[in-house]
Amino acid sequence: MNKTKKLIAGVSSASVAVMLSGCNDQAQDIPPEPTDTECQDWEWDEDDGVYECDDAGSRYFGHYYHGGSYYKGKSSLLKSSAYKSYKSSSSFKGGGSGFGGSKGFGG
């Protein structure tokens, strides 16, 4: 392997390691999933910093969960004074900083 290929491989490996460690840190910072048995599949919405029910068989399908409350849709969540307060606070866990987020590479 020539020097240029070795350099590129080293830089690529280091970049991936840094990105993955950043993802791990964020995953540890998010709040625990809701324990409600009505939804079996809660997904973390990285942009909005809340959980969304992704269980098609649940009455909460498509609902957002924040601070002990369920919101029927994104517009309902965004109108909530509790969510607005959370979003403007230093404890906000959203923002799309990971892969595929709106503020990721090239965005």
C-alpha positions as CSV (number, residue, x, y, z in Angstrom):
1,M,0.0,0.0,0.0
2,N,1.5,3.4,-0.9
3,K,1.8,6.3,1.5
4,T,-1.2,8.2,0.2
5,K,-3.5,5.2,0.6
6,K,-2.2,4.5,4.1
7,L,-2.8,8.2,5.1
8,I,-6.3,8.1,3.7
9,A,-7.1,4.9,5.5
10,G,-5.8,6.2,8.8
11,V,-7.7,9.5,8.5
12,S,-10.9,7.6,7.5
13,S,-10.6,5.2,10.4
14,A,-10.0,8.0,12.9
15,S,-13.0,10.0,11.5
16,V,-15.3,7.0,11.8
17,A,-14.2,6.4,15.4
18,V,-14.8,10.0,16.4
19,M,-18.3,10.0,14.8
20,L,-19.3,6.7,16.4
21,S,-18.1,7.8,19.8
22,G,-20.2,11.0,19.4
23,C,-23.2,8.9,18.5
24,N,-22.7,6.8,21.6
25,D,-22.5,9.9,23.8
26,Q,-25.8,11.2,22.5
27,A,-27.5,7.8,22.9
28,Q,-26.5,7.8,26.6
29,D,-27.9,11.3,27.0
30,I,-31.5,10.7,25.8
31,P,-34.2,10.0,28.3
32,P,-35.4,6.4,28.8
33,E,-38.2,5.2,26.6
34,P,-41.8,5.5,27.8
35,T,-42.9,2.4,29.6
36,D,-46.5,2.5,28.5
37,T,-47.6,-0.9,27.3
38,E,-49.9,0.6,24.7
39,C,-46.9,1.2,22.4
40,Q,-44.3,-1.5,21.9
41,D,-42.0,0.5,19.6
42,W,-40.9,3.9,20.6
43,E,-38.4,5.6,18.3
44,W,-36.3,8.5,19.3
45,D,-36.9,11.6,17.1
46,E,-33.5,13.1,16.9
47,D,-34.6,16.4,15.4
48,D,-37.3,17.1,18.0
49,G,-35.7,15.5,21.0
50,V,-38.8,13.4,21.9
51,Y,-40.1,9.8,21.4
52,E,-42.6,8.9,18.7
53,C,-44.7,5.7,18.7
54,D,-43.9,3.6,15.7
55,D,-46.2,0.7,16.6
56,A,-48.8,0.5,13.9
57,G,-51.1,-1.6,16.1
58,S,-51.1,0.9,18.9
59,R,-53.7,3.6,19.6
60,Y,-50.6,5.9,20.1
61,F,-49.2,5.2,16.6
62,G,-47.7,8.5,15.3
63,H,-48.0,10.2,18.7
64,Y,-45.1,12.0,20.3
65,Y,-44.2,11.6,23.9
66,H,-42.5,14.2,26.1
67,G,-42.4,14.9,29.8
68,G,-45.1,12.4,30.6
69,S,-47.6,13.6,28.0
70,Y,-48.7,12.3,24.6
71,Y,-49.2,14.5,21.6
72,K,-51.4,13.3,18.8
73,G,-49.1,14.8,16.1
74,K,-46.1,17.0,15.5
75,S,-48.3,20.2,15.4
76,S,-49.8,19.4,18.7
77,L,-46.3,18.8,20.2
78,L,-44.9,22.1,18.7
79,K,-47.9,24.0,20.2
80,S,-47.3,22.7,23.7
81,S,-45.9,25.3,26.1
82,A,-44.0,22.5,28.0
83,Y,-42.3,21.4,24.8
84,K,-41.5,25.0,23.8
85,S,-39.9,25.5,27.2
86,Y,-37.9,22.2,26.8
87,K,-36.8,23.1,23.3
88,S,-35.4,26.4,24.4
89,S,-33.7,25.0,27.4
90,S,-30.1,23.7,27.8
91,S,-31.6,20.2,28.5
92,F,-33.0,19.9,24.9
93,K,-31.7,16.6,23.4
94,G,-32.7,17.2,19.8
95,G,-31.3,19.1,16.9
96,G,-30.5,16.5,14.3
97,S,-26.8,16.2,15.1
98,G,-26.5,12.5,14.0
99,F,-26.5,10.7,10.7
100,G,-29.4,11.5,8.5
101,G,-30.4,14.6,10.5
102,S,-31.3,17.8,8.8
103,K,-28.2,19.4,10.2
104,G,-25.8,16.6,9.2
105,F,-23.2,16.4,6.5
106,G,-23.8,18.9,3.6
107,G,-26.8,20.3,5.3
